[in-house]
Each structure stands twice: as C-alpha cells, then as structure tokens.
C-alpha cells in the first residue's frame, strides 16, 4: 500500500490541507483485496486485507488502541469500490499519520499544538461590522472564560490582525492540559490545524464543547461572509473535505477518552 498513500502523507502528515493538495492529482489504484477484517493482538487492533495487516507508507504496521477505531477504518476499506480513493478514508489517513509521525514524538507534536496558544483564532476580533464582532463573542467568549476559570489561562484579546504577545503562564497552563498519548495528540493536532485554534481543540478534548459547537466556532467568519455574499462552491468543497478530517480526529479523541485508564 506504499504507492497508494504516499501521495496523501506529504511533508506535514498531520495537516489535512496538505493532504488534500497532495492527493488532488493522485492516480486511483484498483481495489486489490476481497475481504476486510479486524484482528486483536497484545498491543491493540489491526485492520486486515485478505488476512494481512495494513501498513503505513514506511511499512510500519498500523496498530490502533481501540476496537471502535479499527472497525471504522475497516469500514472505510470495505466501502471502496473498483478503485480506492484515499480522500474518502480520513481515519485510515489519520492512523497512518499518527503511526508514522507521532508515536515516537508525541511531545514535539504537543509543542506544535501549544504554539497556537500564542496566536489563537479566538484572540483576534473584528473591528467591524459590529454584528460580526458580536457573533464572534457569542461563540468564543464562553471558551475564553472556561480557559481562564478551569485552566488558569488568562489570554489577551485584540482587534484586527496585529499580533499580541500572550502571557507565558497562560500558554504553559493550557499546554499542561494536553494529553500525553500519541493518538489523542495526533488527533488534536488535526483539530487545531483545521480550526486554527488550539483552544477549540482543547475545549473539545475536555468535553467543554461538542464537535458541532467547535466546528461552528471555527467558522464564524466564513459563515458570516456566506450570509452576506452567498456560498462559494469551491470554498464549500474545501470545507466539506476539512470536515471529514475533523470528524475522523473527533472519533479518535472521543473513543480514547472514554476508555478506562490503564
């Protein structure tokens, strides 16, 4: 399967936007297997194609930590028709990225997420029109109050796009609440890059907001523009692709978070 997924990994395997660009012209490969299964081992679950476990482009075996995740990946493979379209397999791509790029460097990926706490989407408010600024406040202010009250992370807001230096203590306190396991960190990285907000990703992980609330908060400006000027079909298509990657990441976060602590 190396040839099949090389195009969708890219230089930044956890960035779904990079995946979309890399795969837009990727040739489709004919389905080469009949049966899809799930096998349980000592370290987790594998998805099998005609009895052989799937592997990443670097040939690492994909072992996932929960049966529910493996079942969903298996369903993606089973749903492929005569040709295989990796862009219809968001959880498979995410699993590949985590196994290949996060397992051995979860701390570095968490540090990359934490960089967003210094320039988060939620900090920068529109100066005008007033209705847009009010809509941003409606979606974002509760999350910022939660960050201050629950995380002890007091961030500074600004109008416009001029950067504002955030308190190191706020960034540190928020960073400390990120999980340490590679699967949730990898999934949170995707949520962060898709939404432009590590705070939204953390609020999702901490169950302060559900997935739909996070998605709506991430698209306040886009939805406002659509309400004023209409929906652009190309923008809508890109958004739908991002939503698939977002939903795959949410699946990983919620599934692992509900597992009993080992």
SEDRENMI-389119 format. One record per residue (C-alpha): residue in one letter; x, y, z; residue number from 1. Coordinates in steps of 0.001 Angstrom, whole numbers, m for minus. Example, Ala and Ser with C-alpha at 12.3 -4.5 7.8 and 13.67 -1.06 7.14 Angstrom:
<sites>
site bavex:a | u:12300 | v:m4500 | w:7800 | drenro:1
site bavex:s | u:13670 | v:m1060 | w:7140 | drenro:2
</sites>
This chain:
<sites>
site bavex:x | u:0 | v:0 | w:0 | drenro:1
site bavex:x | u:3041 | v:2294 | w:m88 | drenro:2
site bavex:x | u:2190 | v:3660 | w:m3527 | drenro:3
site bavex:x | u:m1423 | v:4251 | w:m2549 | drenro:4
site bavex:x | u:m817 | v:6513 | w:432 | drenro:5
site bavex:x | u:2496 | v:8187 | w:m427 | drenro:6
site bavex:x | u:602 | v:10998 | w:m2117 | drenro:7
site bavex:x | u:m1588 | v:11796 | w:867 | drenro:8
site bavex:x | u:1079 | v:11854 | w:3536 | drenro:9
site bavex:x | u:3115 | v:14826 | w:2306 | drenro:10
site bavex:x | u:5762 | v:16670 | w:4267 | drenro:11
site bavex:x | u:3312 | v:17519 | w:7035 | drenro:12
site bavex:x | u:1361 | v:14279 | w:7560 | drenro:13
site bavex:x | u:m959 | v:15713 | w:10206 | drenro:14
site bavex:x | u:m2056 | v:18674 | w:8083 | drenro:15
site bavex:x | u:m5205 | v:17639 | w:6193 | drenro:16
site bavex:x | u:m4966 | v:20693 | w:3957 | drenro:17
site bavex:x | u:m1557 | v:19474 | w:2780 | drenro:18
site bavex:x | u:m3078 | v:16024 | w:2288 | drenro:19
site bavex:x | u:m5804 | v:17494 | w:106 | drenro:20
site bavex:x | u:m3298 | v:19332 | w:m2057 | drenro:21
site bavex:x | u:m1022 | v:16325 | w:m2378 | drenro:22
site bavex:x | u:m3844 | v:13961 | w:m3297 | drenro:23
site bavex:x | u:m5846 | v:16131 | w:m5686 | drenro:24
site bavex:x | u:m3992 | v:14738 | w:m8711 | drenro:25
site bavex:x | u:m3067 | v:11345 | w:m7256 | drenro:26
site bavex:x | u:m3962 | v:8413 | w:m9521 | drenro:27
site bavex:x | u:m6532 | v:5992 | w:m8159 | drenro:28
site bavex:x | u:m5470 | v:2400 | w:m7609 | drenro:29
site bavex:x | u:m7710 | v:m565 | w:m8322 | drenro:30
site bavex:x | u:m9047 | v:m2432 | w:m5317 | drenro:31
site bavex:x | u:m6638 | v:m5326 | w:m4768 | drenro:32
site bavex:x | u:m8348 | v:m7204 | w:m1920 | drenro:33
site bavex:x | u:m11602 | v:m9019 | w:m1273 | drenro:34
site bavex:x | u:m12005 | v:m9391 | w:2470 | drenro:35
site bavex:x | u:m11571 | v:m6797 | w:5219 | drenro:36
site bavex:x | u:m11232 | v:m7834 | w:8854 | drenro:37
site bavex:x | u:m10122 | v:m6707 | w:12305 | drenro:38
site bavex:x | u:m7683 | v:m8694 | w:14433 | drenro:39
site bavex:x | u:m6819 | v:m8204 | w:18089 | drenro:40
site bavex:x | u:m3253 | v:m8505 | w:19352 | drenro:41
site bavex:x | u:m1298 | v:m7834 | w:22523 | drenro:42
site bavex:x | u:m819 | v:m4127 | w:21733 | drenro:43
site bavex:x | u:m4129 | v:m3268 | w:20116 | drenro:44
site bavex:x | u:m6110 | v:m3909 | w:16956 | drenro:45
site bavex:x | u:m5117 | v:m4259 | w:13317 | drenro:46
site bavex:x | u:m7182 | v:m3993 | w:10169 | drenro:47
site bavex:x | u:m6522 | v:m6801 | w:7714 | drenro:48
site bavex:x | u:m6956 | v:m7039 | w:3953 | drenro:49
site bavex:x | u:m7246 | v:m10677 | w:2898 | drenro:50
site bavex:x | u:m5685 | v:m11568 | w:6239 | drenro:51
site bavex:x | u:m2699 | v:m9197 | w:6006 | drenro:52
site bavex:x | u:m2480 | v:m6159 | w:8324 | drenro:53
site bavex:x | u:m2442 | v:m2719 | w:6737 | drenro:54
site bavex:x | u:781 | v:m741 | w:6914 | drenro:55
site bavex:x | u:1869 | v:2872 | w:6566 | drenro:56
site bavex:x | u:3809 | v:4118 | w:3507 | drenro:57
site bavex:x | u:7004 | v:3466 | w:5516 | drenro:58
site bavex:x | u:5793 | v:m108 | w:6062 | drenro:59
site bavex:x | u:5069 | v:227 | w:9779 | drenro:60
site bavex:x | u:2160 | v:m1910 | w:10890 | drenro:61
site bavex:x | u:m912 | v:145 | w:11814 | drenro:62
site bavex:x | u:m1946 | v:m907 | w:15318 | drenro:63
site bavex:x | u:m4763 | v:1135 | w:16831 | drenro:64
site bavex:x | u:m5652 | v:1337 | w:20526 | drenro:65
site bavex:x | u:m9419 | v:736 | w:20332 | drenro:66
site bavex:x | u:m11690 | v:m1736 | w:18563 | drenro:67
site bavex:x | u:m14115 | v:1049 | w:17634 | drenro:68
site bavex:x | u:m11400 | v:2898 | w:15721 | drenro:69
site bavex:x | u:m10293 | v:m281 | w:13962 | drenro:70
site bavex:x | u:m13874 | v:m1068 | w:12971 | drenro:71
site bavex:x | u:m14269 | v:2375 | w:11421 | drenro:72
site bavex:x | u:m11014 | v:2046 | w:9481 | drenro:73
site bavex:x | u:m12126 | v:m1382 | w:8288 | drenro:74
site bavex:x | u:m15423 | v:106 | w:7132 | drenro:75
site bavex:x | u:m13514 | v:2684 | w:5056 | drenro:76
site bavex:x | u:m11610 | v:m84 | w:3271 | drenro:77
site bavex:x | u:m14741 | v:m2196 | w:2818 | drenro:78
site bavex:x | u:m16598 | v:752 | w:1262 | drenro:79
site bavex:x | u:m14088 | v:1160 | w:m1582 | drenro:80
site bavex:x | u:m15418 | v:130 | w:m4975 | drenro:81
site bavex:x | u:m13390 | v:m761 | w:m8072 | drenro:82
site bavex:x | u:m10813 | v:1927 | w:m7323 | drenro:83
site bavex:x | u:m9529 | v:3183 | w:m3979 | drenro:84
site bavex:x | u:m9900 | v:6862 | w:m3144 | drenro:85
site bavex:x | u:m7750 | v:7754 | w:m115 | drenro:86
site bavex:x | u:m9652 | v:11012 | w:381 | drenro:87
site bavex:x | u:m12740 | v:9001 | w:1320 | drenro:88
site bavex:x | u:m10683 | v:7285 | w:4048 | drenro:89
site bavex:x | u:m9944 | v:10037 | w:6599 | drenro:90
site bavex:x | u:m9477 | v:7759 | w:9596 | drenro:91
site bavex:x | u:m7113 | v:5499 | w:7661 | drenro:92
site bavex:x | u:m5039 | v:8537 | w:6686 | drenro:93
site bavex:x | u:m5043 | v:9844 | w:10251 | drenro:94
site bavex:x | u:m3970 | v:6453 | w:11618 | drenro:95
site bavex:x | u:m1135 | v:6314 | w:9085 | drenro:96
site bavex:x | u:m15 | v:9794 | w:10086 | drenro:97
site bavex:x | u:m65 | v:9025 | w:13804 | drenro:98
site bavex:x | u:1789 | v:5720 | w:13467 | drenro:99
site bavex:x | u:4314 | v:7215 | w:11068 | drenro:100
site bavex:x | u:4754 | v:10690 | w:12519 | drenro:101
site bavex:x | u:3564 | v:10901 | w:16131 | drenro:102
site bavex:x | u:4145 | v:7644 | w:18006 | drenro:103
site bavex:x | u:7803 | v:8415 | w:18714 | drenro:104
site bavex:x | u:7473 | v:12194 | w:19081 | drenro:105
site bavex:x | u:4234 | v:12987 | w:20847 | drenro:106
site bavex:x | u:5892 | v:15726 | w:22924 | drenro:107
site bavex:x | u:7073 | v:17538 | w:19812 | drenro:108
site bavex:x | u:3599 | v:17387 | w:18291 | drenro:109
site bavex:x | u:2116 | v:18686 | w:21558 | drenro:110
site bavex:x | u:4632 | v:21556 | w:21452 | drenro:111
site bavex:x | u:3484 | v:22331 | w:17924 | drenro:112
site bavex:x | u:m132 | v:22497 | w:19130 | drenro:113
site bavex:x | u:930 | v:24748 | w:22007 | drenro:114
site bavex:x | u:2327 | v:27297 | w:19555 | drenro:115
site bavex:x | u:m1264 | v:28107 | w:18634 | drenro:116
site bavex:x | u:m1918 | v:29251 | w:22195 | drenro:117
site bavex:x | u:267 | v:32220 | w:21349 | drenro:118
site bavex:x | u:m1767 | v:33307 | w:18315 | drenro:119
site bavex:x | u:m5108 | v:31529 | w:18613 | drenro:120
site bavex:x | u:m8035 | v:32325 | w:16334 | drenro:121
site bavex:x | u:m10178 | v:33237 | w:19342 | drenro:122
site bavex:x | u:m7919 | v:36121 | w:20397 | drenro:123
site bavex:x | u:m8409 | v:38302 | w:17328 | drenro:124
site bavex:x | u:m11744 | v:40077 | w:16955 | drenro:125
site bavex:x | u:m13226 | v:42016 | w:14070 | drenro:126
site bavex:x | u:m13287 | v:45767 | w:14485 | drenro:127
site bavex:x | u:m16349 | v:45963 | w:12233 | drenro:128
site bavex:x | u:m19056 | v:45247 | w:11342 | drenro:129
site bavex:x | u:m20461 | v:45161 | w:14845 | drenro:130
site bavex:x | u:m22716 | v:42218 | w:14029 | drenro:131
site bavex:x | u:m19703 | v:40055 | w:13111 | drenro:132
site bavex:x | u:m17855 | v:41081 | w:16273 | drenro:133
site bavex:x | u:m20960 | v:40166 | w:18287 | drenro:134
site bavex:x | u:m21178 | v:36782 | w:16564 | drenro:135
site bavex:x | u:m17521 | v:36096 | w:17376 | drenro:136
site bavex:x | u:m18163 | v:36942 | w:21008 | drenro:137
site bavex:x | u:m21199 | v:34686 | w:21088 | drenro:138
site bavex:x | u:m19146 | v:31670 | w:20003 | drenro:139
site bavex:x | u:m15767 | v:32473 | w:21561 | drenro:140
site bavex:x | u:m16249 | v:34276 | w:24876 | drenro:141
site bavex:x | u:m17547 | v:31242 | w:26784 | drenro:142
site bavex:x | u:m14467 | v:29254 | w:25759 | drenro:143
site bavex:x | u:m12125 | v:32022 | w:26856 | drenro:144
site bavex:x | u:m13887 | v:32251 | w:30219 | drenro:145
site bavex:x | u:m13588 | v:28489 | w:30581 | drenro:146
site bavex:x | u:m9859 | v:28718 | w:29809 | drenro:147
site bavex:x | u:m9442 | v:31387 | w:32476 | drenro:148
site bavex:x | u:m11561 | v:29666 | w:35137 | drenro:149
site bavex:x | u:m10728 | v:25999 | w:34537 | drenro:150
site bavex:x | u:m7214 | v:26133 | w:33105 | drenro:151
site bavex:x | u:m5961 | v:29268 | w:34826 | drenro:152
site bavex:x | u:m5080 | v:30543 | w:31349 | drenro:153
site bavex:x | u:m5844 | v:34262 | w:31045 | drenro:154
site bavex:x | u:m5329 | v:35328 | w:27451 | drenro:155
site bavex:x | u:m5273 | v:38829 | w:25950 | drenro:156
site bavex:x | u:m7723 | v:39798 | w:23197 | drenro:157
site bavex:x | u:m7091 | v:42202 | w:20341 | drenro:158
site bavex:x | u:m8954 | v:43810 | w:17486 | drenro:159
site bavex:x | u:m7679 | v:43421 | w:13965 | drenro:160
site bavex:x | u:m4723 | v:41268 | w:12957 | drenro:161
site bavex:x | u:m1781 | v:42885 | w:14742 | drenro:162
site bavex:x | u:m99 | v:40192 | w:16868 | drenro:163
site bavex:x | u:m390 | v:40351 | w:20650 | drenro:164
site bavex:x | u:2121 | v:38642 | w:22922 | drenro:165
site bavex:x | u:304 | v:36246 | w:25238 | drenro:166
site bavex:x | u:1354 | v:35624 | w:28856 | drenro:167
site bavex:x | u:3768 | v:32714 | w:29152 | drenro:168
site bavex:x | u:1857 | v:31444 | w:32196 | drenro:169
site bavex:x | u:m1374 | v:31247 | w:30195 | drenro:170
site bavex:x | u:339 | v:29294 | w:27433 | drenro:171
site bavex:x | u:2028 | v:26988 | w:29961 | drenro:172
site bavex:x | u:m1200 | v:26288 | w:31844 | drenro:173
site bavex:x | u:m3063 | v:25445 | w:28652 | drenro:174
site bavex:x | u:m167 | v:23296 | w:27370 | drenro:175
site bavex:x | u:m213 | v:21306 | w:30620 | drenro:176
site bavex:x | u:m3761 | v:20113 | w:29923 | drenro:177
site bavex:x | u:m2915 | v:18473 | w:26610 | drenro:178
site bavex:x | u:m2977 | v:14659 | w:26766 | drenro:179
site bavex:x | u:264 | v:12736 | w:26533 | drenro:180
site bavex:x | u:m755 | v:9739 | w:24424 | drenro:181
site bavex:x | u:167 | v:9942 | w:20732 | drenro:182
site bavex:x | u:m3280 | v:9087 | w:19373 | drenro:183
site bavex:x | u:m5129 | v:11929 | w:21036 | drenro:184
site bavex:x | u:m2234 | v:14328 | w:20479 | drenro:185
site bavex:x | u:m2207 | v:13440 | w:16779 | drenro:186
site bavex:x | u:m5957 | v:13907 | w:16542 | drenro:187
site bavex:x | u:m5833 | v:17188 | w:18461 | drenro:188
site bavex:x | u:m3174 | v:18430 | w:16053 | drenro:189
site bavex:x | u:m5598 | v:17853 | w:13192 | drenro:190
site bavex:x | u:m8420 | v:19656 | w:15019 | drenro:191
site bavex:x | u:m6047 | v:22535 | w:15751 | drenro:192
site bavex:x | u:m4842 | v:22936 | w:12175 | drenro:193
site bavex:x | u:m8329 | v:22561 | w:10708 | drenro:194
site bavex:x | u:m9884 | v:25126 | w:13057 | drenro:195
site bavex:x | u:m6901 | v:27423 | w:13574 | drenro:196
site bavex:x | u:m7426 | v:27151 | w:17311 | drenro:197
site bavex:x | u:m5699 | v:25053 | w:19942 | drenro:198
site bavex:x | u:m8217 | v:26369 | w:22476 | drenro:199
site bavex:x | u:m11092 | v:24926 | w:20471 | drenro:200
site bavex:x | u:m9231 | v:21612 | w:20215 | drenro:201
site bavex:x | u:m8597 | v:21576 | w:23965 | drenro:202
site bavex:x | u:m12210 | v:22522 | w:24739 | drenro:203
site bavex:x | u:m13302 | v:19557 | w:22634 | drenro:204
site bavex:x | u:m10886 | v:17210 | w:24389 | drenro:205
site bavex:x | u:m12015 | v:18421 | w:27810 | drenro:206
site bavex:x | u:m15694 | v:17973 | w:26783 | drenro:207
site bavex:x | u:m16431 | v:21645 | w:27374 | drenro:208
site bavex:x | u:m17733 | v:21876 | w:23780 | drenro:209
site bavex:x | u:m19088 | v:19198 | w:21490 | drenro:210
site bavex:x | u:m17853 | v:18731 | w:17929 | drenro:211
site bavex:x | u:m20613 | v:20763 | w:16275 | drenro:212
site bavex:x | u:m20051 | v:23718 | w:18627 | drenro:213
site bavex:x | u:m16315 | v:23647 | w:17914 | drenro:214
site bavex:x | u:m16932 | v:23487 | w:14172 | drenro:215
site bavex:x | u:m19354 | v:26411 | w:14302 | drenro:216
site bavex:x | u:m16949 | v:28478 | w:16409 | drenro:217
site bavex:x | u:m14140 | v:27833 | w:13940 | drenro:218
site bavex:x | u:m16213 | v:29089 | w:11009 | drenro:219
site bavex:x | u:m17832 | v:32234 | w:12365 | drenro:220
site bavex:x | u:m16092 | v:34498 | w:9858 | drenro:221
site bavex:x | u:m16650 | v:32119 | w:6939 | drenro:222
site bavex:x | u:m20332 | v:31708 | w:7776 | drenro:223
site bavex:x | u:m20715 | v:35459 | w:8128 | drenro:224
site bavex:x | u:m19244 | v:36037 | w:4684 | drenro:225
site bavex:x | u:m21506 | v:33373 | w:3209 | drenro:226
site bavex:x | u:m24547 | v:35038 | w:4766 | drenro:227
site bavex:x | u:m23557 | v:38339 | w:3167 | drenro:228
site bavex:x | u:m22266 | v:37265 | w:m233 | drenro:229
site bavex:x | u:m23544 | v:33734 | w:m790 | drenro:230
site bavex:x | u:m21856 | v:30340 | w:m731 | drenro:231
site bavex:x | u:m18826 | v:29764 | w:m2949 | drenro:232
site bavex:x | u:m18895 | v:26201 | w:m4268 | drenro:233
site bavex:x | u:m15119 | v:25789 | w:m4192 | drenro:234
site bavex:x | u:m14938 | v:27052 | w:m613 | drenro:235
site bavex:x | u:m17799 | v:24719 | w:334 | drenro:236
site bavex:x | u:m15993 | v:21734 | w:m1199 | drenro:237
site bavex:x | u:m12815 | v:22503 | w:729 | drenro:238
site bavex:x | u:m14846 | v:22894 | w:3891 | drenro:239
site bavex:x | u:m16510 | v:19507 | w:3362 | drenro:240
site bavex:x | u:m13081 | v:17894 | w:2966 | drenro:241
site bavex:x | u:m11879 | v:19557 | w:6167 | drenro:242
site bavex:x | u:m14979 | v:18350 | w:7972 | drenro:243
site bavex:x | u:m14190 | v:14745 | w:7071 | drenro:244
site bavex:x | u:m10708 | v:15077 | w:8569 | drenro:245
site bavex:x | u:m12152 | v:16883 | w:11587 | drenro:246
site bavex:x | u:m14727 | v:14138 | w:12196 | drenro:247
site bavex:x | u:m12044 | v:11439 | w:11963 | drenro:248
site bavex:x | u:m9979 | v:13264 | w:14576 | drenro:249
site bavex:x | u:m13021 | v:13693 | w:16821 | drenro:250
site bavex:x | u:m13661 | v:9949 | w:16554 | drenro:251
site bavex:x | u:m10164 | v:9205 | w:17864 | drenro:252
site bavex:x | u:m10370 | v:11750 | w:20687 | drenro:253
site bavex:x | u:m13784 | v:10706 | w:21969 | drenro:254
site bavex:x | u:m13152 | v:6980 | w:21623 | drenro:255
site bavex:x | u:m9865 | v:7000 | w:23520 | drenro:256
site bavex:x | u:m11089 | v:9483 | w:26140 | drenro:257
site bavex:x | u:m13958 | v:7199 | w:27136 | drenro:258
site bavex:x | u:m11677 | v:4185 | w:27621 | drenro:259
site bavex:x | u:m10876 | v:3332 | w:31250 | drenro:260
site bavex:x | u:m7461 | v:4496 | w:32367 | drenro:261
site bavex:x | u:m4866 | v:1742 | w:32286 | drenro:262
</sites>
